[in-house]
Amino acid sequence: MPLLESEDNDFMKSVDFSRLSDYIDKQWDESALPSLCDFIEIPALSPSFDADWEENGYLDAAIETFVSWVKSLPLEKTTISVHRLKNRSPLLLITIEGDVSNEVLFYSHLDKQPEATGWSEGKGPWKPVIEDGWLFGRGSVDDGYGGYAGILSVLGLQEQGISHPTCRFLIETGEESGSPDLELYLDELKSQLGTPDLVIVLDTGGMDYDRLWVTQSLRGIVAGTLSVKVSSVGVHSGHGSGVMPSSFRLARQLLSRLEDENTGEILPEWLHLKINDEMKKTCSEILKMKGDEMKDFPLLEGVKKQVEDPLDIFMTMNLKPSLSIIGADGIPPIESAGNVLRTNTDLKISIRTPPGIDASVVAKKVQKLLEENPPNGAHVSAEMTEVADGFLSPDLPESIASILDEAGEEFYGNKPMPLFIGGTIPVMSMLQSRYPDSKFIITGAGGPGGNAHGPDEKLHIPTAKKVTKCMAAAVSRAVR
């Protein structure tokens, strides 16, 4: 059912922001942070990084730690269930029944990236350290804190007797592996999950810690292998060169169907999103605040960017398609390369697709474009094996957008800002395709220096608290 618009809000009890802030701070300091520290100590690697994850039991331990914390809270009307499909990583579902219509779905995950090397002295992936307002440790900002923030946002409303919708927390343990099991769980739990009016995901962040950054878009990805075969065996270059076609040259020729080799521009119109004036305006506003970051590329001296204008750089990174060659086979290393014409060239290609573009359609068109009419009759295959849609957020109802503005000014001192992100989060397209009529808030406590996936991963504790308070405000308006 539709979310409430602002003119219908008169009957609702208003949130006392000052009281909410004090309560959330206290809960974070005395309850959530100690539990999150316990979570950091668990090497709960995502299944892709731990073949023996089921035997090791760390993912179950992470769930048990979180569940124990939830049970310690004075939550009302709460049910907890752990689900385990055969050979699939476990999933946690928590439901907090509301006293008004409408439903909210929170998503987060408890699995982690590998340890990484290069942690600062006295710090490590499984060693929680609180220092200068930061919590160090693997899984802190990505995305262990997310469940804590979501639960506390609802608890903060209950503490004031504020009406809220039914809130469900879908917490998986395979996100860092690409969420391969989530679709199965969404099918399995379809009746229990209902149809959320609002989906909240706390797995992104922003360009600074001075405001709430709300993700408006993510690019998708289409990746696979372009294989060009020309002969059954290698031939001495003194005999065959200039007569037998080079598989490398033909591969390069095929890539020119996708990309202008002089400029790097992607050629097919069906790979582009129409960037409207509102998007351009938002990009310009972000650049006014963070324009210097458009210069932060580790290019060697004398190497020029493909685009130079800061606005073009930002839009290219986040809203336009791009092509990268990220791997190759059939090419021997230089030290063992002989004067032999190679039989084949295989290239791993990765295409970032703009938000709102159907990646599965793109994958079929890319395959057709590269395989049709092969030059010199070469044997060409272009199978796209990694396909994930991007994400384009629908506009929030005025009721939620306005209270997020109020909460942003109250807790950050600034209104929220929209953000476009060039990466891909497969779960977002999965949830949006599953709930096409839902509204979305994609945000989080990530930001500069957070180092998710790398050494010294850390959560900015003050920002985690502010995100929690803003989500409480949003949930209070997600009612009929």
Secondary structure as a PSIPRED ss2 file (coil, helix, strand):
# PSIPRED VFORMAT (PSIPRED V4.0)

   1 M C   1.000  0.000  0.000
   2 P C   1.000  0.000  0.000
   3 L C   1.000  0.000  0.000
   4 L C   1.000  0.000  0.000
   5 E C   1.000  0.000  0.000
   6 S H   0.000  1.000  0.000
   7 E H   0.000  1.000  0.000
   8 D H   0.000  1.000  0.000
   9 N C   1.000  0.000  0.000
  10 D C   1.000  0.000  0.000
  11 F C   1.000  0.000  0.000
  12 M C   1.000  0.000  0.000
  13 K C   1.000  0.000  0.000
  14 S C   1.000  0.000  0.000
  15 V C   1.000  0.000  0.000
  16 D C   1.000  0.000  0.000
  17 F H   0.000  1.000  0.000
  18 S H   0.000  1.000  0.000
  19 R H   0.000  1.000  0.000
  20 L H   0.000  1.000  0.000
  21 S H   0.000  1.000  0.000
  22 D H   0.000  1.000  0.000
  23 Y H   0.000  1.000  0.000
  24 I H   0.000  1.000  0.000
  25 D H   0.000  1.000  0.000
  26 K H   0.000  1.000  0.000
  27 Q H   0.000  1.000  0.000
  28 W H   0.000  1.000  0.000
  29 D H   0.000  1.000  0.000
  30 E H   0.000  1.000  0.000
  31 S H   0.000  1.000  0.000
  32 A H   0.000  1.000  0.000
  33 L H   0.000  1.000  0.000
  34 P H   0.000  1.000  0.000
  35 S H   0.000  1.000  0.000
  36 L H   0.000  1.000  0.000
  37 C H   0.000  1.000  0.000
  38 D H   0.000  1.000  0.000
  39 F H   0.000  1.000  0.000
  40 I H   0.000  1.000  0.000
  41 E C   1.000  0.000  0.000
  42 I C   1.000  0.000  0.000
  43 P C   1.000  0.000  0.000
  44 A C   1.000  0.000  0.000
  45 L E   0.000  0.000  1.000
  46 S C   1.000  0.000  0.000
  47 P H   0.000  1.000  0.000
  48 S H   0.000  1.000  0.000
  49 F H   0.000  1.000  0.000
  50 D C   1.000  0.000  0.000
  51 A C   1.000  0.000  0.000
  52 D C   1.000  0.000  0.000
  53 W H   0.000  1.000  0.000
  54 E H   0.000  1.000  0.000
  55 E H   0.000  1.000  0.000
  56 N H   0.000  1.000  0.000
  57 G C   1.000  0.000  0.000
  58 Y H   0.000  1.000  0.000
  59 L H   0.000  1.000  0.000
  60 D H   0.000  1.000  0.000
  61 A H   0.000  1.000  0.000
  62 A H   0.000  1.000  0.000
  63 I H   0.000  1.000  0.000
  64 E H   0.000  1.000  0.000
  65 T H   0.000  1.000  0.000
  66 F H   0.000  1.000  0.000
  67 V H   0.000  1.000  0.000
  68 S H   0.000  1.000  0.000
  69 W H   0.000  1.000  0.000
  70 V H   0.000  1.000  0.000
  71 K H   0.000  1.000  0.000
  72 S C   1.000  0.000  0.000
  73 L C   1.000  0.000  0.000
  74 P C   1.000  0.000  0.000
  75 L C   1.000  0.000  0.000
  76 E C   1.000  0.000  0.000
  77 K C   1.000  0.000  0.000
  78 T E   0.000  0.000  1.000
  79 T E   0.000  0.000  1.000
  80 I E   0.000  0.000  1.000
  81 S E   0.000  0.000  1.000
  82 V E   0.000  0.000  1.000
  83 H E   0.000  0.000  1.000
  84 R C   1.000  0.000  0.000
  85 L C   1.000  0.000  0.000
  86 K C   1.000  0.000  0.000
  87 N C   1.000  0.000  0.000
  88 R C   1.000  0.000  0.000
  89 S C   1.000  0.000  0.000
  90 P C   1.000  0.000  0.000
  91 L E   0.000  0.000  1.000
  92 L E   0.000  0.000  1.000
  93 L E   0.000  0.000  1.000
  94 I E   0.000  0.000  1.000
  95 T E   0.000  0.000  1.000
  96 I E   0.000  0.000  1.000
  97 E C   1.000  0.000  0.000
  98 G C   1.000  0.000  0.000
  99 D C   1.000  0.000  0.000
 100 V C   1.000  0.000  0.000
 101 S C   1.000  0.000  0.000
 102 N C   1.000  0.000  0.000
 103 E E   0.000  0.000  1.000
 104 V E   0.000  0.000  1.000
 105 L E   0.000  0.000  1.000
 106 F E   0.000  0.000  1.000
 107 Y E   0.000  0.000  1.000
 108 S E   0.000  0.000  1.000
 109 H E   0.000  0.000  1.000
 110 L C   1.000  0.000  0.000
 111 D C   1.000  0.000  0.000
 112 K E   0.000  0.000  1.000
 113 Q C   1.000  0.000  0.000
 114 P C   1.000  0.000  0.000
 115 E C   1.000  0.000  0.000
 116 A C   1.000  0.000  0.000
 117 T C   1.000  0.000  0.000
 118 G C   1.000  0.000  0.000
 119 W C   1.000  0.000  0.000
 120 S C   1.000  0.000  0.000
 121 E C   1.000  0.000  0.000
 122 G C   1.000  0.000  0.000
 123 K C   1.000  0.000  0.000
 124 G E   0.000  0.000  1.000
 125 P C   1.000  0.000  0.000
 126 W C   1.000  0.000  0.000
 127 K E   0.000  0.000  1.000
 128 P C   1.000  0.000  0.000
 129 V E   0.000  0.000  1.000
 130 I E   0.000  0.000  1.000
 131 E E   0.000  0.000  1.000
 132 D C   1.000  0.000  0.000
 133 G C   1.000  0.000  0.000
 134 W E   0.000  0.000  1.000
 135 L E   0.000  0.000  1.000
 136 F E   0.000  0.000  1.000
 137 G C   1.000  0.000  0.000
 138 R C   1.000  0.000  0.000
 139 G C   1.000  0.000  0.000
 140 S H   0.000  1.000  0.000
 141 V H   0.000  1.000  0.000
 142 D H   0.000  1.000  0.000
 143 D H   0.000  1.000  0.000
 144 G H   0.000  1.000  0.000
 145 Y H   0.000  1.000  0.000
 146 G H   0.000  1.000  0.000
 147 G H   0.000  1.000  0.000
 148 Y H   0.000  1.000  0.000
 149 A H   0.000  1.000  0.000
 150 G H   0.000  1.000  0.000
 151 I H   0.000  1.000  0.000
 152 L H   0.000  1.000  0.000
 153 S H   0.000  1.000  0.000
 154 V H   0.000  1.000  0.000
 155 L H   0.000  1.000  0.000
 156 G H   0.000  1.000  0.000
 157 L H   0.000  1.000  0.000
 158 Q H   0.000  1.000  0.000
 159 E H   0.000  1.000  0.000
 160 Q C   1.000  0.000  0.000
 161 G C   1.000  0.000  0.000
 162 I C   1.000  0.000  0.000
 163 S C   1.000  0.000  0.000
 164 H C   1.000  0.000  0.000
 165 P C   1.000  0.000  0.000
 166 T E   0.000  0.000  1.000
 167 C E   0.000  0.000  1.000
 168 R E   0.000  0.000  1.000
 169 F E   0.000  0.000  1.000
 170 L E   0.000  0.000  1.000
 171 I E   0.000  0.000  1.000
 172 E E   0.000  0.000  1.000
 173 T C   1.000  0.000  0.000
 174 G C   1.000  0.000  0.000
 175 E H   0.000  1.000  0.000
 176 E H   0.000  1.000  0.000
 177 S H   0.000  1.000  0.000
 178 G C   1.000  0.000  0.000
 179 S C   1.000  0.000  0.000
 180 P C   1.000  0.000  0.000
 181 D C   1.000  0.000  0.000
 182 L H   0.000  1.000  0.000
 183 E H   0.000  1.000  0.000
 184 L H   0.000  1.000  0.000
 185 Y H   0.000  1.000  0.000
 186 L H   0.000  1.000  0.000
 187 D H   0.000  1.000  0.000
 188 E H   0.000  1.000  0.000
 189 L C   1.000  0.000  0.000
 190 K H   0.000  1.000  0.000
 191 S H   0.000  1.000  0.000
 192 Q H   0.000  1.000  0.000
 193 L H   0.000  1.000  0.000
 194 G C   1.000  0.000  0.000
 195 T C   1.000  0.000  0.000
 196 P C   1.000  0.000  0.000
 197 D C   1.000  0.000  0.000
 198 L E   0.000  0.000  1.000
 199 V E   0.000  0.000  1.000
 200 I E   0.000  0.000  1.000
 201 V E   0.000  0.000  1.000
 202 L C   1.000  0.000  0.000
 203 D C   1.000  0.000  0.000
 204 T C   1.000  0.000  0.000
 205 G E   0.000  0.000  1.000
 206 G C   1.000  0.000  0.000
 207 M C   1.000  0.000  0.000
 208 D C   1.000  0.000  0.000
 209 Y C   1.000  0.000  0.000
 210 D C   1.000  0.000  0.000
 211 R C   1.000  0.000  0.000
 212 L C   1.000  0.000  0.000
 213 W E   0.000  0.000  1.000
 214 V E   0.000  0.000  1.000
 215 T E   0.000  0.000  1.000
 216 Q E   0.000  0.000  1.000
 217 S E   0.000  0.000  1.000
 218 L E   0.000  0.000  1.000
 219 R C   1.000  0.000  0.000
 220 G E   0.000  0.000  1.000
 221 I E   0.000  0.000  1.000
 222 V E   0.000  0.000  1.000
 223 A E   0.000  0.000  1.000
 224 G E   0.000  0.000  1.000
 225 T E   0.000  0.000  1.000
 226 L E   0.000  0.000  1.000
 227 S E   0.000  0.000  1.000
 228 V E   0.000  0.000  1.000
 229 K E   0.000  0.000  1.000
 230 V C   1.000  0.000  0.000
 231 S C   1.000  0.000  0.000
 232 S C   1.000  0.000  0.000
 233 V C   1.000  0.000  0.000
 234 G C   1.000  0.000  0.000
 235 V E   0.000  0.000  1.000
 236 H E   0.000  0.000  1.000
 237 S H   0.000  1.000  0.000
 238 G H   0.000  1.000  0.000
 239 H H   0.000  1.000  0.000
 240 G H   0.000  1.000  0.000
 241 S E   0.000  0.000  1.000
 242 G C   1.000  0.000  0.000
 243 V C   1.000  0.000  0.000
 244 M E   0.000  0.000  1.000
 245 P C   1.000  0.000  0.000
 246 S C   1.000  0.000  0.000
 247 S H   0.000  1.000  0.000
 248 F H   0.000  1.000  0.000
 249 R H   0.000  1.000  0.000
 250 L H   0.000  1.000  0.000
 251 A H   0.000  1.000  0.000
 252 R H   0.000  1.000  0.000
 253 Q H   0.000  1.000  0.000
 254 L H   0.000  1.000  0.000
 255 L H   0.000  1.000  0.000
 256 S C   1.000  0.000  0.000
 257 R C   1.000  0.000  0.000
 258 L C   1.000  0.000  0.000
 259 E E   0.000  0.000  1.000
 260 D C   1.000  0.000  0.000
 261 E C   1.000  0.000  0.000
 262 N C   1.000  0.000  0.000
 263 T C   1.000  0.000  0.000
 264 G C   1.000  0.000  0.000
 265 E C   1.000  0.000  0.000
 266 I E   0.000  0.000  1.000
 267 L C   1.000  0.000  0.000
 268 P C   1.000  0.000  0.000
 269 E H   0.000  1.000  0.000
 270 W H   0.000  1.000  0.000
 271 L H   0.000  1.000  0.000
 272 H C   1.000  0.000  0.000
 273 L C   1.000  0.000  0.000
 274 K C   1.000  0.000  0.000
 275 I C   1.000  0.000  0.000
 276 N C   1.000  0.000  0.000
 277 D H   0.000  1.000  0.000
 278 E H   0.000  1.000  0.000
 279 M H   0.000  1.000  0.000
 280 K H   0.000  1.000  0.000
 281 K H   0.000  1.000  0.000
 282 T H   0.000  1.000  0.000
 283 C H   0.000  1.000  0.000
 284 S H   0.000  1.000  0.000
 285 E H   0.000  1.000  0.000
 286 I H   0.000  1.000  0.000
 287 L H   0.000  1.000  0.000
 288 K H   0.000  1.000  0.000
 289 M H   0.000  1.000  0.000
 290 K H   0.000  1.000  0.000
 291 G H   0.000  1.000  0.000
 292 D H   0.000  1.000  0.000
 293 E H   0.000  1.000  0.000
 294 M H   0.000  1.000  0.000
 295 K H   0.000  1.000  0.000
 296 D C   1.000  0.000  0.000
 297 F C   1.000  0.000  0.000
 298 P C   1.000  0.000  0.000
 299 L C   1.000  0.000  0.000
 300 L C   1.000  0.000  0.000
 301 E C   1.000  0.000  0.000
 302 G C   1.000  0.000  0.000
 303 V C   1.000  0.000  0.000
 304 K C   1.000  0.000  0.000
 305 K C   1.000  0.000  0.000
 306 Q C   1.000  0.000  0.000
 307 V C   1.000  0.000  0.000
 308 E C   1.000  0.000  0.000
 309 D C   1.000  0.000  0.000
 310 P H   0.000  1.000  0.000
 311 L H   0.000  1.000  0.000
 312 D H   0.000  1.000  0.000
 313 I H   0.000  1.000  0.000
 314 F H   0.000  1.000  0.000
 315 M H   0.000  1.000  0.000
 316 T H   0.000  1.000  0.000
 317 M H   0.000  1.000  0.000
 318 N H   0.000  1.000  0.000
 319 L C   1.000  0.000  0.000
 320 K C   1.000  0.000  0.000
 321 P C   1.000  0.000  0.000
 322 S E   0.000  0.000  1.000
 323 L E   0.000  0.000  1.000
 324 S E   0.000  0.000  1.000
 325 I E   0.000  0.000  1.000
 326 I E   0.000  0.000  1.000
 327 G E   0.000  0.000  1.000
 328 A E   0.000  0.000  1.000
 329 D E   0.000  0.000  1.000
 330 G C   1.000  0.000  0.000
 331 I C   1.000  0.000  0.000
 332 P C   1.000  0.000  0.000
 333 P C   1.000  0.000  0.000
 334 I H   0.000  1.000  0.000
 335 E H   0.000  1.000  0.000
 336 S H   0.000  1.000  0.000
 337 A C   1.000  0.000  0.000
 338 G C   1.000  0.000  0.000
 339 N C   1.000  0.000  0.000
 340 V E   0.000  0.000  1.000
 341 L E   0.000  0.000  1.000
 342 R C   1.000  0.000  0.000
 343 T C   1.000  0.000  0.000
 344 N E   0.000  0.000  1.000
 345 T E   0.000  0.000  1.000
 346 D E   0.000  0.000  1.000
 347 L E   0.000  0.000  1.000
 348 K E   0.000  0.000  1.000
 349 I E   0.000  0.000  1.000
 350 S E   0.000  0.000  1.000
 351 I E   0.000  0.000  1.000
 352 R E   0.000  0.000  1.000
 353 T E   0.000  0.000  1.000
 354 P C   1.000  0.000  0.000
 355 P C   1.000  0.000  0.000
 356 G C   1.000  0.000  0.000
 357 I C   1.000  0.000  0.000
 358 D C   1.000  0.000  0.000
 359 A H   0.000  1.000  0.000
 360 S H   0.000  1.000  0.000
 361 V H   0.000  1.000  0.000
 362 V H   0.000  1.000  0.000
 363 A H   0.000  1.000  0.000
 364 K H   0.000  1.000  0.000
 365 K H   0.000  1.000  0.000
 366 V H   0.000  1.000  0.000
 367 Q H   0.000  1.000  0.000
 368 K H   0.000  1.000  0.000
 369 L H   0.000  1.000  0.000
 370 L H   0.000  1.000  0.000
 371 E H   0.000  1.000  0.000
 372 E C   1.000  0.000  0.000
 373 N C   1.000  0.000  0.000
 374 P C   1.000  0.000  0.000
 375 P H   0.000  1.000  0.000
 376 N H   0.000  1.000  0.000
 377 G H   0.000  1.000  0.000
 378 A C   1.000  0.000  0.000
 379 H E   0.000  0.000  1.000
 380 V E   0.000  0.000  1.000
 381 S E   0.000  0.000  1.000
 382 A E   0.000  0.000  1.000
 383 E E   0.000  0.000  1.000
 384 M E   0.000  0.000  1.000
 385 T E   0.000  0.000  1.000
 386 E E   0.000  0.000  1.000
 387 V E   0.000  0.000  1.000
 388 A E   0.000  0.000  1.000
 389 D C   1.000  0.000  0.000
 390 G C   1.000  0.000  0.000
 391 F E   0.000  0.000  1.000
 392 L E   0.000  0.000  1.000
 393 S C   1.000  0.000  0.000
 394 P C   1.000  0.000  0.000
 395 D C   1.000  0.000  0.000
 396 L C   1.000  0.000  0.000
 397 P C   1.000  0.000  0.000
 398 E H   0.000  1.000  0.000
 399 S H   0.000  1.000  0.000
 400 I H   0.000  1.000  0.000
 401 A H   0.000  1.000  0.000
 402 S H   0.000  1.000  0.000
 403 I H   0.000  1.000  0.000
 404 L H   0.000  1.000  0.000
 405 D H   0.000  1.000  0.000
 406 E H   0.000  1.000  0.000
 407 A H   0.000  1.000  0.000
 408 G H   0.000  1.000  0.000
 409 E H   0.000  1.000  0.000
 410 E H   0.000  1.000  0.000
 411 F H   0.000  1.000  0.000
 412 Y C   1.000  0.000  0.000
 413 G C   1.000  0.000  0.000
 414 N C   1.000  0.000  0.000
 415 K C   1.000  0.000  0.000
 416 P C   1.000  0.000  0.000
 417 M E   0.000  0.000  1.000
 418 P E   0.000  0.000  1.000
 419 L E   0.000  0.000  1.000
 420 F E   0.000  0.000  1.000
 421 I E   0.000  0.000  1.000
 422 G C   1.000  0.000  0.000
 423 G C   1.000  0.000  0.000
 424 T C   1.000  0.000  0.000
 425 I C   1.000  0.000  0.000
 426 P H   0.000  1.000  0.000
 427 V H   0.000  1.000  0.000
 428 M H   0.000  1.000  0.000
 429 S H   0.000  1.000  0.000
 430 M H   0.000  1.000  0.000
 431 L H   0.000  1.000  0.000
 432 Q H   0.000  1.000  0.000
 433 S H   0.000  1.000  0.000
 434 R H   0.000  1.000  0.000
 435 Y C   1.000  0.000  0.000
 436 P C   1.000  0.000  0.000
 437 D C   1.000  0.000  0.000
 438 S C   1.000  0.000  0.000
 439 K E   0.000  0.000  1.000
 440 F E   0.000  0.000  1.000
 441 I E   0.000  0.000  1.000
 442 I E   0.000  0.000  1.000
 443 T C   1.000  0.000  0.000
 444 G C   1.000  0.000  0.000
 445 A C   1.000  0.000  0.000
 446 G E   0.000  0.000  1.000
 447 G C   1.000  0.000  0.000
 448 P C   1.000  0.000  0.000
 449 G C   1.000  0.000  0.000
 450 G C   1.000  0.000  0.000
 451 N C   1.000  0.000  0.000
 452 A C   1.000  0.000  0.000
 453 H C   1.000  0.000  0.000
 454 G C   1.000  0.000  0.000
 455 P C   1.000  0.000  0.000
 456 D C   1.000  0.000  0.000
 457 E C   1.000  0.000  0.000
 458 K E   0.000  0.000  1.000
 459 L E   0.000  0.000  1.000
 460 H E   0.000  0.000  1.000
 461 I H   0.000  1.000  0.000
 462 P H   0.000  1.000  0.000
 463 T H   0.000  1.000  0.000
 464 A H   0.000  1.000  0.000
 465 K H   0.000  1.000  0.000
 466 K H   0.000  1.000  0.000
 467 V H   0.000  1.000  0.000
 468 T H   0.000  1.000  0.000
 469 K H   0.000  1.000  0.000
 470 C H   0.000  1.000  0.000
 471 M H   0.000  1.000  0.000
 472 A H   0.000  1.000  0.000
 473 A H   0.000  1.000  0.000
 474 A H   0.000  1.000  0.000
 475 V H   0.000  1.000  0.000
 476 S H   0.000  1.000  0.000
 477 R H   0.000  1.000  0.000
 478 A C   1.000  0.000  0.000
 479 V C   1.000  0.000  0.000
 480 R C   1.000  0.000  0.000
